[in-house]
């Protein structure tokens, strides 16, 4: 799954691209999560996205 990320309030394209792979297993699923950030993006965005993915998929 690949997706572009837009801001909900004004529709601006953030230039972040989410890349996720979900695979069925016998006991549930295996998940690989990733995101591409534009060069020069503040480190806070990368750190915040790590927390977002952890909470969303935990």
Sine and cosine of phi, psi and omega as CSV:
sin_phi,cos_phi,sin_psi,cos_psi,sin_omega,cos_omega
0.00,0.00,0.75,-0.66,0.05,-1.00
-0.76,-0.65,0.67,-0.74,0.01,-1.00
-0.53,-0.85,0.57,-0.82,0.13,-0.99
-1.00,0.04,0.50,-0.87,-0.08,-1.00
-0.92,-0.40,0.83,-0.56,0.03,-1.00
-0.90,-0.44,0.52,-0.86,0.07,-1.00
-0.95,0.30,0.71,-0.70,-0.07,-1.00
-0.93,0.37,-0.57,0.82,-0.11,-0.99
-0.98,0.20,-0.49,0.87,-0.05,-1.00
-0.71,-0.70,0.01,1.00,0.07,-1.00
0.97,0.24,0.16,0.99,0.00,-1.00
-0.93,0.36,0.71,-0.70,0.05,-1.00
-0.97,0.26,0.82,-0.57,-0.10,-1.00
-1.00,0.07,-0.17,0.99,-0.06,-1.00
0.93,0.38,0.28,0.96,0.15,-0.99
-1.00,-0.07,0.62,-0.79,0.04,-1.00
-0.80,-0.60,0.86,-0.51,0.04,-1.00
-1.00,0.00,0.69,-0.72,0.00,-1.00
-0.75,-0.66,0.92,-0.39,-0.05,-1.00
-0.76,-0.65,0.59,-0.80,0.06,-1.00
-0.81,-0.58,0.83,-0.56,0.00,-1.00
-0.89,-0.47,0.81,-0.59,-0.04,-1.00
-0.79,-0.61,0.77,-0.63,0.09,-1.00
-0.93,0.38,0.60,-0.80,0.13,-0.99
-0.77,-0.64,0.09,-1.00,0.01,-1.00
-0.90,0.44,-0.48,0.88,-0.08,-1.00
-0.94,-0.33,0.10,1.00,-0.01,-1.00
0.42,-0.91,-0.93,-0.38,0.03,-1.00
-0.45,-0.89,0.36,-0.93,0.09,-1.00
-0.92,-0.39,0.67,-0.74,-0.08,-1.00
-0.78,-0.63,0.75,-0.67,0.18,-0.98
-0.89,-0.45,0.80,-0.60,-0.08,-1.00
-0.85,-0.53,0.63,-0.78,0.04,-1.00
-0.40,-0.92,0.26,-0.96,0.04,-1.00
-0.50,-0.86,0.65,-0.76,0.12,-0.99
-0.98,-0.21,0.77,-0.64,0.02,-1.00
-0.93,-0.36,0.49,-0.87,0.06,-1.00
-0.92,0.40,0.51,-0.86,0.05,-1.00
-0.84,0.54,0.69,-0.72,0.01,-1.00
1.00,0.07,0.05,1.00,0.04,-1.00
-0.90,0.43,0.62,-0.78,0.01,-1.00
-0.85,0.53,0.61,-0.80,-0.01,-1.00
-0.86,0.52,-0.48,0.88,0.01,-1.00
-0.87,0.49,-0.54,0.84,0.01,-1.00
-0.91,0.40,-0.71,0.71,0.02,-1.00
-0.89,0.45,-0.73,0.69,0.01,-1.00
-0.89,0.45,-0.68,0.73,0.01,-1.00
-0.89,0.45,-0.60,0.80,-0.01,-1.00
-0.94,0.34,-0.56,0.83,0.09,-1.00
-0.86,0.51,-0.71,0.71,0.02,-1.00
-0.90,0.43,-0.68,0.74,0.01,-1.00
-0.84,0.54,-0.75,0.66,-0.02,-1.00
-0.91,0.41,-0.63,0.78,0.01,-1.00
-0.88,0.47,-0.71,0.70,-0.02,-1.00
-0.93,0.36,-0.70,0.72,-0.06,-1.00
-0.90,0.43,-0.61,0.79,-0.10,-0.99
-0.96,-0.30,0.11,0.99,0.00,-1.00
-1.00,0.03,0.00,0.00,0.00,0.00
